Amino acid sequence: MKKPTLPVLDLSLLDGTASERVNFLKALRSAARDYGFFYLVGHGLSAAEQKGILDLARRFFGLTEKEKMEVQMANSPHFRGYTKMQGEITRGKPDMREQFDIMNEQPALAPSLINEPWQRLYGPNQWPAALPGMKAALLDWQQRLSDITVRLLDAFAEALEQDPAIFAENVAAGPYQHMKLIRYPGRATGASSQGVGAHKDPGYLTLVMQDGQSGLEVETDKGWISAEPIEGAFVVNIGELLELASNGYLRATLHRVVSPPEGVERLSCAFFMAARLDSRVPLLSLPPHLAGETKGPQSDPANPLFFEVGENVLKGRLRSHTDVAARHYGDLIRASA
């Protein structure tokens, strides 16, 4: 195995000796500030369990086009379901991937209870009839990944010398969850290499599970580096809301996926965690020795960040899935025109 290009952190050390815990928190703070990305091992999810989810993804993407389109995301005002190749937009260009998105499984709000546009995000997932066991398997996996991210969020609060409950209120009763299965096909000669374009993730934390095929790349001060797959490890990255909360101490980093070569496919599963949609991002009050190292959040003027979580999430969804926006959010599009 090649030497990792990003730090490797062992989550089990949080339960180790006092010195092991201190060293883990120090490494966590350093990795998140210097890179915004790191590998996570010791998380308790076996390689066999991870392979099972990727095998499920392979079965889903192997369904017929008709079966997949029965659960196309355009059916859902809640942005859940299947997106075909080039159906998602990143920085104005289509991504060469197909994917299946789920979020928290919950009922939609009655129209009379909707006071803000982002409240339309609440709703049920879509599930393919051809894979009846998919719902239970993915919801269980999503919850297990969510538990890991909540534990990491608590560790960040400790690493930044915050009140241990600083994030508790806006992840109480469960944070916002969003998971996607993704397939990147091999690119034909002369075709675009944009599996997914350069972007930052919008939430608190992201966990990425990769198969054995590389493609994920991270921007660093020395240029783009490859986050090569490490068996059993997740790639973790900081989202924009955590960067915003820490005034830029924690770094949300640009990353992209380069399409695999012709004849090769790449499968992955990405989980995104944020605060509850009805909450606000807390602004952390860092101690002086940490506050002096902050860089300020690097917000793109064309993609402003808001402390209101629901508003941030909806903004990102509308930009990425223009078909869903046109079908279900035409009133917002007309109002902003």
Number of C-alpha atoms within 10 A of each C-alpha: 7 7 7 14 13 18 17 20 20 15 21 15 18 19 9 12 10 11 11 14 17 16 14 21 23 15 18 24 20 16 22 22 21 15 20 26 30 24 24 20 18 15 16 11 16 13 11 10 12 20 16 13 19 21 14 18 22 17 13 20 21 11 14 10 10 9 16 22 17 15 20 23 26 21 18 19 18 24 28 27 24 29 23 19 16 16 19 22 18 18 12 10 14 18 24 26 24 21 24 24 21 25 25 20 14 10 10 16 13 9 9 6 10 12 9 10 13 18 20 21 21 18 19 18 21 23 20 19 12 13 13 10 12 18 16 10 13 18 17 12 18 21 16 13 23 25 15 15 22 21 13 18 21 17 21 21 19 18 18 22 14 17 13 15 11 15 19 16 15 21 17 10 9 18 23 22 21 19 26 23 24 23 24 24 20 20 20 13 9 6 11 13 18 21 27 24 20 17 15 16 19 23 25 25 26 24 25 21 23 27 19 13 14 18 21 21 18 23 17 15 8 6 8 14 15 18 21 22 22 21 16 21 24 24 23 24 27 27 25 27 31 27 28 26 20 25 21 21 26 29 29 30 24 19 22 20 23 21 27 20 15 12 9 12 16 21 23 20 22 20 24 27 27 29 28 20 22 14 17 18 21 18 15 19 15 17 11 8 8 13 17 10 13 17 15 16 20 16 14 8 7 6 11 10 20 16 15 17 24 23 19 20 19 20 17 13 17 18 17 20 18 16 17 22 20 15 13 18 16 12 12 13 12 9 7 7 5
